Structures are given as C-alpha cells and as structure tokens.
Amino acid sequence: MKFRLPILPCLALLLVATAFTQPQNTFIRDFGLPNANGNWVSTQNYPSAKGFIVIFTCNHCPFAKLYTKRMNDLNTQFSKNDVPLIAINSMDTLVYEDETFALMKIKAKQDSFNFPYLQDASQSVGKQFNAAHTPMAFVIWKETHGWKIRYSGAIDDNGEHPETATAYVSNAINELLQQKKVSLPETQSFGCRIFYRKQ
C-alpha cells in the first residue's frame, strides 16, 4: 500500500508508521467521556446506533489537522445511517500542554466540529482500542456481545489531497451497511504518536 504523506517539515520527527496494531474481532466495551461542549457522551447515549466511527485525534498534530473537514463530512454522511462519529483525545496532558481540556473546547469551536470531541484523560479508552497515532480510525459495529472492531487504521491514504484519496473508513461502512464483509479491514495509521503513561 502506498501512502502519500503531506509535505510538512515539522512532521519529520512526529510521523511514525505502525503495523496493524489491533487484531480484528476485538470487542470494545461501552465507554463514556467528557465532551468539549461540557456534556458527558457515552456509547449508551446512542440506542439506535448500528456502529460508530471512532477517531483518535488531538489539538497539536499537524497531520490530524488535515482531517478536520473530512471528519465533519464523515459524521454528516453516516450519522443519518445511525453510524455517528466520535473523536477522542487520549494525549497525555502532562507531556503536551496543547492538549488540555480548555484548549480542546477552543479547537472544537474554532473548527466547527459537528461531532463529540472527548477527552480520555485517564487514557483508558485509548488503551482499550490500542490506538497508536493521531489520527487513527476505528469502525466498531454492534454485535450481540458488544461493539466489534470491523476496521482499524487510516481514515484514507492521502492527507494532502482528499479528492484523490482512497476512503478506507467510508468504504468499510458502506460494505457493512450492505451487510458485506469489510474487504480491507486493516490499514497502516500515520500521525503523531500517542504515548501512554506507565502505571
């Protein structure tokens, strides 16, 4: 797979590629986190949801900033099919001063997010997903025993040029809505590394 990275000098030290980090058929427990708009958001708040687009992102990552419009578009496109988008910030605020909840509120407003932007201060949700980078996308689907990961990896394969990108997340959801098997369930994620605190 060929992934075209944006030409941004500051990404040289921040971008790290990862192999497939989360095995498929993994089940995700219900979770709830504080939203940048002041509300508490949980998967249980969406009783009619068929699934979720869960994207791990943050405030400071240059690569993640390229995907703001695409994330809004994904939520607009698929929330009407009961597959809403939830963004989660699992960055360690002790390491990154740009990732405070106050600055998350500012970013959500400035970027006109039409989806929840949740703070995972304990990093417990990020660890459950085994999220590695920002942005990193997961499509989880409702099953009898919980939410099953049906796709994990990049949102698409072209950060700079969405008009020519292969839309991995969109393709996976469309296949699931048609009750088909996801043809490409895993891709490589790229972006700023999420560092987890040692317990």
Residue, then its C-alpha position, 0 to 999 in steps of 0.5 A: m500500500k502506498f501512502r502519500l504523506p503531506i509535505l510538512p517539515c515539522l512532521a519529520l520527527l512526529l510521523v511514525a508508521t505502525a503495523f496493524t496494531q489491533p487484531q480484528n474481532t476485538f470487542i470494545r466495551d461501552f465507554g463514556l467521556p467528557n465532551a468539549n461542549g461540557n456534556w458527558v457522551s457515552t456509547q449508551n447515549y446512542p440506542s439506535a446506533k448500528g456502529f460508530i466511527v471512532i477517531f483518535t485525534c488531538n489539538h497539536c498534530p499537524f497531520a490530524k489537522l488535515y482531517t478536520k473537514r473530512m471528519n465533519d463530512l464523515n459524521t454528516q454522511f453516516s450519522k443519518n445511517d445511525v453510524p455517528l462519529i466520535a473523536i477522542n483525545s487520549m494525549d497525555t496532558l502532562v507531556y503536551e500542554d496543547e492538549t488540555f481540556a480548555l484548549m480542546k473546547i477552543k479547537a472544537k469551536q474554532d473548527s466547527f466540529n459537528f461531532p463529540y470531541l472527548q477527552d480520555a484523560s485517564q487514557s483508558v479508552g485509548k488503551q482499550f482500542n490500542a490506538a497508536h497515532t493521531p489520527m487513527a480510525f476505528v469502525i466498531w459495529k454492534e454485535t450481540h456481545g458488544w461493539k466489534i472492531r470491523y476496521s482499524g487504521a487510516i481514515d484514507d491514504n492521502g492527507e494532502h489531497p482528499e479528492t484523490a484519496t482512497a476512503y478506507v473508513s467510508n468504504a468499510i461502512n458502506e460494505l457493512l451497511q450492505q451487510k458485506k464483509v469489510s474487504l480491507p479491514e486493516t490499514q497502516s495509521f500515520g500521525c503523531r504518536i500517542f504515548y501512554r503513561k506507565q502505571 
